[in-house]
């Protein structure tokens, strides 16, 4: 089980080549288990090779508790189980591709929570 700190929807996060915003967060059920996801929109506008962007999804994991505590900064924290099984990831990826075509889909690994 890992603690997942919920991010602020709509807040801009800058990186060297641009920025992203989380525009949606939610829970979906697949194969009888509920998982947490969020969708972001990235804009690359500071790169030497030109401007671009993409829509992406991050799946922190299966939900064990939803926003049951807060961290030191007052942000809500949920307990999730990272989805590491590649068959489960493939099935969820297929499910999400039908809902969010053309989005990059990533699963948070243990290093994401460290």
Residue pairs with C-beta under 8 A, 6 or more apart in sequence:
1 64
1 79
1 80
1 81
2 60
2 61
2 79
2 80
2 81
2 82
2 110
2 113
3 71
3 77
3 78
3 79
3 113
4 36
4 60
4 61
4 77
4 78
4 79
4 80
4 108
4 113
5 71
5 75
5 76
5 77
6 25
6 67
6 75
6 76
6 77
6 78
7 22
7 25
7 38
7 75
8 22
8 75
9 22
9 23
9 24
9 25
10 21
10 22
10 23
11 21
11 22
12 19
12 20
12 21
13 19
13 20
13 21
16 46
17 44
17 45
17 46
17 47
18 42
18 43
18 44
18 45
18 46
18 47
18 53
19 42
19 43
19 45
20 40
20 41
20 42
20 43
20 56
21 40
21 41
22 38
22 39
22 40
23 39
23 40
23 41
24 38
24 39
25 36
25 37
25 38
25 39
26 36
26 37
26 38
27 34
27 35
27 36
27 37
27 63
27 66
28 34
28 35
28 37
28 95
28 96
28 99
29 35
30 91
30 92
30 95
31 88
31 91
33 62
34 62
34 63
35 59
35 61
35 62
35 63
35 80
35 83
35 92
36 59
36 60
36 61
36 62
36 63
36 78
36 80
37 57
37 58
37 59
37 60
37 96
38 57
38 58
38 60
39 55
39 56
39 57
39 100
39 103
40 55
40 56
40 57
40 58
41 53
41 54
41 55
41 56
42 53
42 54
42 55
42 56
43 51
43 52
43 53
44 51
44 52
44 53
45 51
54 103
54 104
55 100
55 102
55 103
55 104
56 103
56 104
56 105
56 106
57 96
57 100
57 103
57 104
57 105
57 106
58 106
58 107
58 108
59 83
59 92
59 96
59 105
59 106
59 107
59 108
60 80
60 82
60 108
60 112
61 80
61 81
61 82
61 83
61 107
61 108
62 80
62 81
62 83
63 78
63 79
63 80
64 78
64 79
64 80
64 81
65 78
65 79
66 78
67 76
67 77
67 78
68 77
68 78
68 79
69 76
69 77
70 76
70 77
71 77
82 107
82 108
82 109
82 110
82 112
82 113
83 89
83 92
83 107
84 107
84 109
84 110
89 107
92 107
93 105
96 103
96 105
97 103
97 105
